[in-house]
């Protein structure tokens, strides 16, 4: 008898007929247009398979048929909750292919935007996760600060979700007057708001009972399925691309990489790699991002703005023609490692473009961590993985 069936027998006495349940593609718990085909025995999940592709838009093929700069808006539309992070990764990949050096002040502005977007993305994640678990208040509270973060990014880019602010060689324009002060005010507010979120959700008894020990992803399984980001660190793996394969100005910043296990009081909650830990790692990451944004703002205030507004970017030709060669560049996005593989033949558009999306890899483990759990736990497991279907399907 396999381990799954043994667990099922422990859960109930009477065997029922197996049933195939379609969860989605339009379902509030799937966090996007995702269809999950679940094989159940009563309320126990025997097996499941995520069906993706409803939002497939041939992004990689499009990237091979447009110029390098023209592909940048397409990156916004992959993980549309972390558009700044997507733009930064693609810009750095092309710049590495070109051998371009970006002005120092611009580098700090870029990273400041990326970490601000990470905070906004995690606020969406924890807010909707609370909603999945039946807690409405944390969702409303998280969106309060998220709206302020979006206001700040809109101020410099003109967009609230899709920005096209980070460009190859630099940024679209310098930050506006007084922007650093307004951003600092949000960071000060976040210090006490994170404590508030933890009180409302993280240390909530009902939330812990719904998430602790559920959907456990151990270290070896995380390696087998190429899991990255908060899911990997919640499994106890101390890995973060920003620190371990540093890029742009991250080596100049002081930050810690949150890794499970335990909470601030030193108590053991749940099991290493469970749904609760994946949520808690995001809470801790927000604290680190607040610190990094502050450090970037301090440097931005010290480094004087350029006399010429065009000097926020490196001098670039109108048509980019990288020399023949290839590059594989990865960056730490809110949901894990986003990577671009570019191959140039010296033309104005890539000869080959491939994307490694973190959500696509992370969702693949859904069947493995869900077997033997109840159907109600499936909502908690999917929410804890924190997927964006625009990136899964591309």
N, C-alpha and C positions, 0 to 999 in steps of 0.2 A: 504493500500500500504506500502511495507516495505521500510526502509531507503535507500536501494541500488537503487531500481527502481526510487524513488523520485530523487535521485542524478542524475541518468541517464537522466530523463526527463528534468532536468535543463540544461544538457549539450547539448542536441540536440532536434530538433523538429520532425524529421521523424523517426518512428520506422522501423527497418529492421529485417530481419530474424536472429535468433541466429546462431552462427557459432562456431564450435569446431576447435581450432587451436592447433596443436602439436608444442611446442617450444622445440627443442632438440630431441633426446639426444645429437646430435652433433650440438652445437650452440655456437657461441662465447660469448653470453651474459649469459650462464648458469654456467660458471666457473667450468666446469667439465662435466662428463657424467650424466647429469640430464635431465629428460623429464618432461616438465610442460604442462599439458593438460589444455588449457584455453578456457572457454566458453565466447564468446564475443557477444555484440550487437553493430554492427558497429565497432568502435575502442574502445569501453568501455568494461572493464573487468567485466563480471557478476559474474564469479566464476572461480576458478582454483584449480588444485590439483597437487602437485609435486609427480612424480613417481620416486622412488629411488630403489637401489638394483643392478644396472648394474655392480658395482665394489665389490659386496659382496664376501668376501673371508673366512667367518667362523672364524674370528679372535678369538672370545671367546672360541669356541670349540677347536681350535688349542691350545690356552693357557692352557686348561685343560689336554692336552696330551703331553706337553713338560715341561721340568724343568723350575723353576722360572727364572733362568738366561737366558735360551734359548728363552724366550718370549720377552726379551728386544728389539731385532731388529724388531720384529713385531710392537712394539709401534711406531717406527720411521715412519712406513708406514701407519699409520692412518692419522693424520694431518701432512703430509709430509712437510708443510711449517713451522712447529713448532716442529721439531723432538726432540730438546733438552728439551723442556717443557714436552713432552710426556714421555721421559725417566726419567726425574726428578720425575714426579708424580708416575710412576710405582715403581721406586726404593724406594721412601719414603713409599709407601704402603706396600711393602714387608719388609722393614726395621722396620716399626711399628709392623708388624706381628712377626718379629724375635726379636724385642727389641734391635736392633743394634744402636750404637752411631758412627757417622761418624766424622773423624777429622775436627777440626774447619776450617783450611785452605781450605780443600776440599769442605766444605759447601759453602764458599764464591766463590770458583771457579765455583761450580755448579750453584749458583744463578746468577753469572756474565754471564755464558753461556746462561742461560734461558732468562735473560733480553736482552742480545744481540740478541738472536733468536727472541724475541718479536719485537724488532726494525726491524729486517729483514722481519718478517712476515707482520708487518704493512706497511712497504715500498712496499711490493708486493700488499697489499690491496689497498692503496691509488693510486698507479701507475696504476693498472688495472682498478680501478674505474674511474680514469680520462679518460682512454682509452674508457671505456663504454660510457662516456658522450661526447666523441668526441675530447678530449684533448690529443694529442700525446706527447707533450713536458714533462708534469709531469711524464709520464710513463718512459721516457728515463732518466730523472733526478733522479727519485727514484731508478732505477736500478743501477745507478752509485754508490751510497752509499751501496746499498744492496750487490753488488759484493764485496766490501771491507769487509763487515761483514762476508760474506761467506768465503772469503780468511782467515780471522782470525779463524773461526771455522774449516776450512780445515787444518790449520796449526797444530792444536792440535789433530784432530781426523782422518784426512786422507780423509774425505768425505765432499762434498759440499751441500748435501741435507739430506742424511741418515747417521747419525754419529756413533751411538753405542758408544758414549763417556762416558756418565754417566752410571755407573754400580751399581748393588746392593752392597752397602757397601762403595761406593766411586766413583772413576773415572778411566778411562783406563790408563791415565798417567798424569804427571804434565804438566803444561804449559811450552812452550819453552822459551828460553832466549830472552828477549826483547819484549815478547808478550804484556805485560802490557803497554809498551810505545806505541806500534803500535795501541793498542785498545784505549788508551787515545787520540791519534791523531784523530781517527775516531770520538770519542765523541766530540772533539773540533770542528771538521768539521760539525757534526750534528747540533750544536747550530745555525749556520748560515743557514744550508741547510733547517731546519724545517721552518724558516722564509721565505725562498725561495719557499718552497712547498705551504705555506699558500698564498703567493702572487700570485702564478701561478694558484692555484686551489681553495682553501678554500674561498678566498674573491673574486673570479672571478664572475662577474655579471651573466654570462651565466650559470655557474655551480650552483650558488645559485638558479636561476630560475628553473633549472631542478630538484633540490633536496629539496628545502625548501617547507614544507607543503605536501610533497609526502610520502606515506607509513607510516603514523603516527602510532606509537605503543605506546599506553598509558600505564600508570603504572599497571592498573588492568589487561589488556590484557597480559602484560609481565608476571605477576604472574600466570595467567591462563594457559599459554603455557610454563611455566618454562624457560623463556628466561634468559640467563646469559651473562656476559661479557659486551662489549661496547654497545650492544643493550639494555641491562637492564639499564645501567648507563645513556645512552642517553635519556631514558624515565624518568629520574629524581630520580632513586633509588640509594641511596648511599650505595653500597655493593661491596666489593672486598674481596675475600677469603684470599688474602695475608695479609690484615689488620684485618679482622673480625674473621677469624679462622686461625691465623698465623701458619706457618710451617717453618722448617729449620731456616735460620738466618734472615728472613724478619722482625721480631720484632726489630732487631738491626739497620735497615735501616730507613732513614727519607724519606718519600714520601707522596704525596697527591693522593687522588682518584678523578679523574676528573668526574664530574657529570653535565649533561645539566641543566642550560639553559644559552644562551647568548654567546658572544664572548669576546675577550680580551679588546675591546673598550667599553664593557658594552652595546652594541647594541643588540636588539632582531632580530635574523635571523630565519625565519621559525617558526615551531611549535615544542614544546618539544616532542621528540621521533620520529622526521621525519628522512628522509635519510640524510639530511645535518648534523644533530646532531650526527648520528652514525659515519659519516666520521670525524667530528670535535673531538669527544671523542678519536678516534685513534690518531689524531695528538697530542692531549694533553698527551695521554699515552706515546707516544714516548719521549716527554720531560721528563716525570717522569722516564722512563727506562734509559735514558741517565744519569740522576742523580744517579740512583741506581747502574749502571755499574761503575760509577766513585767511589762511596763509596766502592764497592767491590774491585776495583783495589787498593785503598788505603790500605785496610786491607790485601790484598794478598801480597803487598809489605812489610808490617810490619811483617806478620807472616812468619818465615823462612821456606824454603822448607825442606822436610825431607832428612836426610842423605841417607836413603835407598829408592830408587824409588818406592818400593812396599808399602811404608808407606802412600801413598796417599789414601789408602783405609783401612777400618777396617779389622781386622783379621776375615776371613770368612772360614768356612769349604768348602771342595771341592763340597760336595753335601749339598744343603740347605734343611733342614727338619724342617720347622717352627712347633711349637707345635700346637696341634689342637685348632682351634679358627677361628675367622673371623675379617675382618677389612674393613671399608669403608673409603677411603681417597680421598679427592678432592683437586684440585689445580687450580689456576687462570691461564688459558692458554690465548693466544691472542684472541681466539674466544669465550671464556667463561669458564665455569667450566668443567674440565675433571675429572672424578672420576673412581676409580677402586674398585670393590668389590671382595675381595678374601676370600675364605673359605678353611682352611687347615684341613686335617685329619692326619697330621703328615708324609705324604709321600713327595717325591721329586718334585711332581708337584701339582698344586692347584686342590682341589676337585671341586671347583666352581670358575669361573672367569667371571665377568660381567663388562662392560664398559659403562659409561655414557658420551656420546660424545656431546659437546656443539653444534656443527654444526647440528647434527641430530635433536635436540630440537628446535634450532633457525629457521630451514627451515620449520618447521611445521606450523609456524604462517604466512607463505607467503600468503595463500589464504585469511586470515582475513584482512591483511593490504593492499591487492591489489584490493579488490572489489570496483568498482566505479571509478577506475583510468583508464587512457588511456593505450593502449598496449605499447606505447613508454615509459610510466612511469614504466612498469614492469622491464625493463632493469635496471633502476635506483634502484628499490627496491631490486632486487636480488643481485646486486652488493653491496648494503649497508649492507646486512646481512652478507656478507663475509664468504661463506661456502667453505669447502674442502670436496669433495665427498669421498675421501679415508676414512675420519672419519665418514661421514654420513652412508656409507654402511658397513664398517669394514669387 
